[in-house]
Amino acid sequence: MVEASYAVESLFAVVRAFMTLDTSVLKPPDGFIEIANRLEQAGFKAWAVGGAVRAACGREVRKREEDWDIATEARPEEVGNLFSRTVPIGVEHGTVGVLCHDDLYEVTTFRRDVKTDGRHAQVTFADSIEEDLARRDFTINAIAWRPRTGDVRDPFDGVSDFEDRVLRAVGTAAHRFQEDYLRVLRGMRFAGRFDLKLEESTARAMREAVGGLPRLSAERVREELMKVLTDQAPSSALCFYTEFDVLPHWYPELVHASSNREIWVAAFDAVDAISCRHPFVRLARWLIQTGEDAVERRAASLSLLNRLKFSNAQRGVIGDLVEHYLPFVNALDSPERHRRWLSEVEESWRDV
């Protein structure tokens, strides 16, 4: 029996070893191809990394909805010399924005961390894609594809983890989160978006790192929240906010409501029911749980929005939605009127 079990485990290990990225679903935009080709022609390897490569693990990549980022051995000044239309969006960290076909692509030099403090990393340039992938947060994000040759680099078995529906930190999990506490929130978003189970040591390290969340800037926390609210089902990630005690650190106004499971679950269902095209309306619907009446809800919501450094105009619009959302929506007697109202709100949001 032991020998049979060992044989099965060995076979499983072999199968995992041969799992690789299905590159047939990778259809890069023309701008990405032009940039990668120019880098390669100049003697610099160009690798696709980020959202598009990760999405290929799920066998579906939409050109306009995924990030097509490039990692290369070219230094920022060399990238600048190769392309005439560039934006210095993060040169100190090795990133140059390259405009092509009216789209902006991030081209980043291979990097490795030399010092981290839980908020920001000091980096130095590296010489290989393997070094660059080793500094990334999760195995599903540590995958690279080279369009010129079709080569795939997956040194931490990210494709296998995705196939197994597992979110696993690269290397020592505790170190990954101590390097940048935002990775705790990113992990929750990825687990929710892709329906992944947290690997045991990764989950344990995330819990231990939650106490470092107050060290993050409000802008980064806000940006992460808005990414969650554009997912198909934000509740999948927001449930982790409750389970891992994120709320007391950045969303204390919602702690009391989260203690009532029935109300909390109903709120999540309501948030998910709103289209992902209306993330701010979803936010307002979530923030309705901050008070017993309209005035209290508005005051508590504005406090939370101020903490996350939303603009004055944004706070005003969201505050109005929180205060008037329930009675107004309840008065809409048809799905069509509800959709029309959401579209009108969307238009007003573009002006703030």
Secondary structure as GFF3:
##gff-version 3
##sequence-region A 1 352
A	DSSP	alpha_helix	2	18	.	.	.	ID=ss1
A	DSSP	three_ten_helix	23	25	.	.	.	ID=ss2
A	DSSP	alpha_helix	30	41	.	.	.	ID=ss3
A	DSSP	beta_strand	46	49	.	.	.	ID=ss4
A	DSSP	alpha_helix	51	56	.	.	.	ID=ss5
A	DSSP	beta_strand	69	72	.	.	.	ID=ss6
A	DSSP	alpha_helix	76	82	.	.	.	ID=ss7
A	DSSP	beta_strand	86	90	.	.	.	ID=ss8
A	DSSP	three_ten_helix	91	93	.	.	.	ID=ss9
A	DSSP	beta_strand	95	100	.	.	.	ID=ss10
A	DSSP	beta_strand	103	109	.	.	.	ID=ss11
A	DSSP	beta_strand	111	116	.	.	.	ID=ss12
A	DSSP	beta_strand	121	125	.	.	.	ID=ss13
A	DSSP	alpha_helix	129	134	.	.	.	ID=ss14
A	DSSP	three_ten_helix	139	141	.	.	.	ID=ss15
A	DSSP	beta_strand	144	145	.	.	.	ID=ss16
A	DSSP	beta_strand	152	153	.	.	.	ID=ss17
A	DSSP	alpha_helix	158	163	.	.	.	ID=ss18
A	DSSP	beta_strand	166	167	.	.	.	ID=ss19
A	DSSP	alpha_helix	173	179	.	.	.	ID=ss20
A	DSSP	alpha_helix	182	194	.	.	.	ID=ss21
A	DSSP	beta_strand	197	198	.	.	.	ID=ss22
A	DSSP	alpha_helix	200	209	.	.	.	ID=ss23
A	DSSP	three_ten_helix	210	215	.	.	.	ID=ss24
A	DSSP	alpha_helix	218	229	.	.	.	ID=ss25
A	DSSP	alpha_helix	235	243	.	.	.	ID=ss26
A	DSSP	alpha_helix	247	250	.	.	.	ID=ss27
A	DSSP	three_ten_helix	252	254	.	.	.	ID=ss28
A	DSSP	alpha_helix	255	258	.	.	.	ID=ss29
A	DSSP	alpha_helix	261	273	.	.	.	ID=ss30
A	DSSP	alpha_helix	279	287	.	.	.	ID=ss31
A	DSSP	three_ten_helix	288	290	.	.	.	ID=ss32
A	DSSP	alpha_helix	294	307	.	.	.	ID=ss33
A	DSSP	alpha_helix	312	331	.	.	.	ID=ss34
A	DSSP	alpha_helix	335	349	.	.	.	ID=ss35
###
